[in-house]
Amino acid sequence: MIRLLVFALSGLLLSCSQASNDMPTPAAVRFATFNTSLYADTDGGLVARLANDDMAARKVAAIIQRQRPDVLLLNEFDYDANGEAAAIFLRDYLAVGQFGEQPIDYPHHFSGPVNTGVASGLDLDGDGRSDGPGDAWGFGRHPGQYGMLLLSRFPIDAAATRRFQHFRWANLPGALVPRNPDTGAAFYPDAVWQQLRLSSKSHWDVPIQSPLGVIHFLVSHPTPPVFDGPENRNGLRNHDEIRFWAEYVSSNAIDWLYDDGGTRGGLAADAAFVIAGDLNADPFDGDGYRHPVRLLLDHPRIDARFVPTSTGARAQAARYGLAHEGNTAAHTGDFGPKAGTLRIDYVLPSRQLAVRDGGVFWPAAGEPGHDWIDASDHHLVWLDLTSNRVTATE
């Protein structure tokens, strides 16, 4: 039975369905992720780059100004404890129009320490030494290299933010233990394995107080599944870094999962969320271990039906001429003629949200912004999200 609403002034009776149709459509919120390649091999190197009118940073800023996301994750943006690099980028690049684009302001931002470049004191790469970049908790030449920076137009609930930088790989149930394929023996001695951190950078749950309500922005940057040996330690770690989010959104009653503050459990069942980042995994192609990103794309709480695409990705893949099982228009990274293009950057909403629009900023030759895309080997991915009473785009 249709419930009737009585409006005294007009004396008219309107059904709930009619009333809801008269209500304004909620504003869309644009979420995005962008691996910016804004890093340096020396401590303080990114600050020096940004202080000297860095051309790549100007192009990155122009892309952001063109696409104008409301909430944005930047991967491979070096972290420094004083926040100097972030402050310069916000002030001298985003707040200044680049190449004819309009400035953009992000009054709220979040960053923090990551595992890259943080010395473990252990021989993690098996070279007999414990002082190289491969011996850090996450591969890096200095603490904070390849860090993460979150920018937002809307307030961030910093007190409710959860970080998982120190969560240990061995504490993930069913963790994929790297093994020597010839002997079956574990690659890491048990004393080392019990100390290893799962996240190569960090995993963050950052609540955003958006016009759609609180949305948990779940961000990370798993290790590439390459640059290792037959033990496939990076491929297995990539898999489990991605699986962490699949476990996190599956239940809040998982006692084994703890954050850096000691709070246990996953995400509440009614919480809206967006998973974002350079996941370094393609659902069909590339070197990922059993396509781990399918754990998210097929997850019952995630709506991955909308696949962002671009004209530039398809054109570049055709130029390389490599065989692909997946849709090349959905690719987000360009790794040269040998590796080709892949879909490895994602913005994945929960089912409380609906996709109004989305895409990958990868213009083809002759299209506006094409001159900027050489700033990084990745491309910005964005989705416009509304509440789920709006039909999701297929």
C-alpha positions in Angstrom: 0.0 0.0 0.0 1.3 3.4 -0.9 1.6 5.6 2.2 0.1 9.1 1.7 1.6 12.3 2.9 -0.7 15.1 3.8 0.4 18.7 3.0 -1.9 21.0 5.0 -1.2 24.2 3.0 -2.3 22.7 -0.3 -4.6 20.0 0.9 -3.1 17.8 -1.7 -2.2 14.2 -1.1 1.1 13.0 -2.5 2.5 9.5 -2.5 5.9 8.9 -1.0 7.2 8.0 -4.5 5.9 11.3 -5.9 7.4 13.2 -3.0 10.8 11.5 -3.4 10.8 12.3 -7.1 10.3 16.0 -6.2 13.3 16.0 -3.9 16.6 17.4 -5.3 19.1 14.8 -6.4 21.9 14.6 -3.9 25.2 16.2 -5.0 27.8 13.9 -6.4 31.1 13.6 -4.6 34.1 12.9 -6.8 36.6 10.4 -5.4 39.9 9.9 -7.2 43.3 8.2 -6.9 46.5 9.2 -8.7 50.0 7.7 -8.5 51.9 11.0 -9.1 55.5 9.7 -9.2 56.4 12.7 -7.0 59.3 11.0 -5.1 63.0 11.3 -4.8 65.8 8.9 -4.0 67.2 11.1 -1.2 65.6 12.3 2.0 64.3 15.8 1.4 64.6 15.4 -2.3 60.9 16.0 -3.1 60.9 19.2 -1.0 63.9 20.4 -3.1 62.1 19.4 -6.4 58.9 21.3 -5.4 60.9 24.4 -4.3 62.3 24.7 -7.8 59.2 24.9 -10.0 59.2 21.2 -10.8 57.6 20.7 -14.3 56.2 17.2 -13.5 54.6 18.5 -10.4 53.0 21.3 -12.4 51.6 18.8 -14.8 50.2 16.7 -12.0 48.6 19.8 -10.5 47.1 20.7 -13.9 45.5 17.2 -14.1 44.0 17.6 -10.6 42.8 21.1 -11.5 41.2 19.8 -14.7 39.4 16.8 -13.0 38.7 18.6 -9.7 38.2 15.6 -7.4 36.6 16.3 -4.0 38.5 13.6 -2.3 41.9 12.5 -3.7 44.5 9.9 -2.8 48.0 10.7 -4.1 50.3 7.6 -4.2 54.1 8.0 -4.6 54.2 11.4 -2.9 57.2 11.3 -0.5 56.2 11.8 3.2 58.2 14.1 5.5 57.3 14.4 9.1 57.0 18.2 8.9 54.6 18.1 6.0 56.8 20.5 4.0 56.3 18.8 0.7 52.5 18.6 1.0 52.4 22.3 2.1 54.5 23.4 -0.9 52.4 21.4 -3.3 49.1 22.7 -2.0 50.3 26.4 -1.9 52.6 26.7 -5.0 51.1 24.2 -7.4 47.4 23.4 -6.7 46.6 26.9 -5.4 48.2 28.4 -8.6 46.5 27.9 -12.0 48.6 25.6 -14.2 48.6 25.8 -18.0 45.4 27.8 -18.0 43.5 25.6 -15.4 41.8 27.1 -12.4 43.4 26.8 -8.9 41.9 24.3 -6.5 41.9 24.3 -2.7 41.9 21.4 -0.4 41.4 22.7 3.2 41.7 19.2 4.7 44.5 16.7 4.2 46.0 13.7 5.9 49.3 11.9 5.7 51.5 9.8 8.0 54.5 7.5 8.2 54.8 4.6 5.9 57.0 1.5 5.9 59.0 2.3 2.8 62.6 3.1 3.6 62.2 2.3 7.4 65.2 0.1 8.3 64.2 -3.3 9.7 67.7 -4.3 10.8 67.0 -7.7 9.0 68.1 -9.2 5.8 64.8 -9.3 4.0 65.9 -9.6 0.4 68.3 -12.5 1.0 71.5 -10.7 -0.2 73.4 -11.3 3.0 73.1 -7.7 4.2 70.6 -5.8 6.3 71.2 -2.2 5.3 69.8 -2.0 1.7 66.6 -0.6 0.4 65.3 -4.1 0.1 65.8 -4.6 3.8 63.4 -1.8 4.8 59.9 -2.9 6.0 58.9 -1.6 2.6 61.3 -1.1 -0.3 62.7 2.4 -0.2 65.9 4.4 0.0 64.8 6.7 2.8 61.9 6.8 5.3 58.8 8.1 3.6 59.8 7.4 0.0 56.7 6.5 -2.2 54.4 7.8 0.6 50.7 8.7 0.5 48.9 12.0 0.8 45.1 12.3 1.1 43.5 15.6 0.1 39.8 16.5 0.8 37.4 19.4 0.3 35.4 18.0 3.2 36.4 17.5 6.9 38.4 14.4 7.9 37.6 12.7 11.2 41.3 12.4 12.3 40.4 11.0 15.7 38.5 8.1 14.1 41.2 7.3 11.5 42.8 3.9 11.7 46.3 3.0 10.5 47.7 -0.4 9.9 51.4 0.3 9.2 52.6 -2.2 11.9 50.2 -5.1 11.3 52.2 -8.2 10.8 51.9 -10.4 7.7 52.0 -13.6 9.8 48.9 -12.4 11.7 46.8 -12.5 8.5 45.0 -15.9 8.6 46.0 -18.0 5.7 48.9 -15.7 4.9 50.8 -16.8 1.7 54.2 -17.7 3.0 57.0 -17.2 0.4 58.8 -20.5 -0.2 61.8 -21.8 -2.2 60.2 -23.6 -5.1 63.1 -26.2 -5.2 62.9 -27.3 -1.6 59.6 -26.0 -0.3 61.4 -24.4 2.6 60.2 -21.0 3.8 62.1 -18.1 2.2 62.2 -16.2 5.5 63.4 -17.8 8.7 60.6 -18.0 11.2 62.1 -15.4 13.5 62.1 -13.0 10.6 58.7 -14.0 9.3 57.1 -13.3 12.7 58.3 -9.7 12.5 57.4 -8.8 8.9 54.9 -6.1 8.3 52.2 -6.8 5.8 51.8 -3.3 4.3 54.7 -2.1 2.1 53.6 1.5 2.7 50.5 1.5 5.0 46.8 0.8 5.0 44.6 3.7 6.2 40.9 3.9 7.0 40.2 7.7 6.8 36.5 8.8 7.5 35.4 11.6 5.3 32.5 13.8 6.5 31.0 14.2 3.0 27.6 15.5 1.8 26.6 11.9 1.4 27.4 11.1 5.0 30.5 9.6 6.5 32.5 7.6 3.9 35.5 5.6 4.9 38.3 6.2 2.4 40.3 2.9 2.5 43.6 3.6 0.9 46.9 1.8 0.3 49.6 1.1 -2.2 50.6 -2.6 -2.3 54.0 -3.6 -3.5 54.5 -4.4 -7.2 54.4 -8.2 -7.7 57.8 -8.2 -9.4 61.4 -7.4 -8.6 61.9 -10.6 -6.6 63.0 -14.2 -7.3 61.4 -17.6 -7.7 60.0 -17.4 -4.2 57.7 -14.7 -5.5 57.7 -12.8 -2.1 56.5 -9.6 -3.7 53.7 -11.3 -5.7 52.5 -13.0 -2.5 52.7 -9.9 -0.5 50.8 -7.9 -3.1 48.1 -10.5 -2.9 47.8 -10.4 0.8 48.0 -6.6 1.0 44.9 -6.5 -1.3 43.2 -9.3 0.6 43.6 -7.3 3.8 40.9 -4.9 2.5 38.6 -7.8 1.5 38.9 -9.1 5.1 38.5 -5.7 6.6 35.1 -5.0 4.9 33.8 -8.5 5.4 33.2 -8.3 9.2 33.8 -6.0 12.2 34.0 -9.1 14.4 37.5 -10.3 13.5 39.7 -10.3 16.6 42.9 -11.0 14.8 42.8 -7.7 12.9 44.4 -4.8 14.9 45.3 -1.3 14.0 48.4 0.7 15.2 46.4 2.0 18.2 45.5 -1.5 19.3 41.8 -1.4 18.3 40.6 -4.7 16.9 38.0 -5.6 14.3 37.1 -4.7 10.8 34.7 -2.2 9.3 31.1 -1.9 10.5 28.6 -3.7 8.3 26.5 -0.5 7.7 29.5 1.7 6.9 29.8 3.3 3.5 33.3 3.1 2.0 35.5 3.7 -1.0 38.6 1.6 -1.6 41.3 3.5 -3.6 44.9 3.3 -4.6 47.5 1.9 -6.9 46.9 -1.8 -6.2 49.6 -3.0 -8.6 47.2 -5.8 -9.8 45.3 -6.2 -13.0 42.2 -8.5 -12.9 43.1 -10.2 -16.2 46.7 -9.5 -17.2 50.2 -8.9 -15.8 52.3 -10.6 -13.1 49.8 -10.5 -10.1 49.5 -13.8 -8.1 46.1 -15.3 -9.2 44.7 -11.8 -10.0 44.3 -10.8 -6.3 42.2 -7.7 -7.2 39.3 -10.0 -8.0 39.0 -10.4 -4.2 37.7 -6.8 -4.3 36.0 -6.7 -7.7 33.9 -9.7 -6.8 33.3 -8.8 -3.1 29.6 -8.7 -2.1 29.9 -5.4 -0.3 31.6 -3.7 -3.3 30.0 -2.4 -6.5 32.6 -2.7 -9.2 30.2 -2.8 -12.2 31.2 0.6 -13.4 34.7 0.4 -15.0 36.4 3.7 -15.7 37.9 4.0 -19.2 39.8 6.4 -21.4 40.5 6.9 -25.1 44.3 7.2 -24.5 44.6 3.8 -22.8 43.1 2.0 -25.7 45.2 3.9 -28.2 48.5 3.3 -26.3 47.8 -0.4 -25.9 47.1 -0.7 -29.6 50.4 1.0 -30.3 52.3 -1.6 -28.3 50.4 -4.4 -29.9 50.6 -6.8 -26.9 48.0 -9.4 -26.3 45.5 -8.6 -23.5 42.6 -10.6 -22.0 41.1 -7.5 -20.4 39.6 -4.3 -21.8 42.5 -2.1 -22.6 40.4 1.1 -22.4 40.2 0.4 -18.7 44.0 0.4 -18.3 45.5 3.0 -15.9 49.3 2.5 -16.2 51.8 2.6 -19.0 55.0 0.6 -18.4 56.6 0.7 -21.8 56.7 -1.6 -24.9 57.8 -4.7 -23.0 55.2 -4.7 -20.1 52.6 -2.6 -22.0 49.5 -1.1 -20.3 47.6 -2.5 -17.4 44.6 -1.7 -15.1 46.2 -1.3 -11.7 44.7 1.9 -10.1 41.2 1.7 -8.6 38.3 3.6 -7.0 35.8 1.0 -5.7 32.7 2.1 -3.9 30.6 0.1 -1.4 27.0 -0.7 -2.4 25.6 2.1 -0.2 26.9 4.4 -3.0 26.0 4.7 -6.7 28.2 5.7 -9.6 26.9 8.7 -11.6 30.0 9.0 -13.8 33.7 8.1 -13.9 36.8 7.8 -16.0 40.5 7.7 -16.4 42.4 10.9 -17.2 44.4 9.5 -20.2 43.7 11.7 -23.2 44.8 10.5 -26.6 47.1 12.5 -28.8 45.4 15.7 -29.9 43.0 15.7 -26.9 43.3 18.4 -24.2 45.8 17.5 -21.5 47.7 15.0 -23.5 50.9 17.0 -23.0 50.6 16.5 -19.2 50.4 12.7 -19.0 54.2 12.1 -19.1 54.4 13.4 -15.5 53.7 9.9 -14.3 53.4 6.3 -15.7 50.0 6.2 -14.0 46.8 8.1 -14.7 44.2 9.6 -12.4 41.1 7.5 -11.9 37.8 9.1 -10.7 34.2 8.3 -9.9 31.3 10.6 -9.2 29.3 9.0 -6.4 25.8 9.6 -5.0 23.6 7.8 -2.5 22.3 4.5 -3.8 18.8 5.7 -4.4 20.2 6.9 -7.7 20.6 4.1 -10.2 24.2 3.1 -10.7 25.6 3.5 -14.2 26.2 0.1 -15.8 
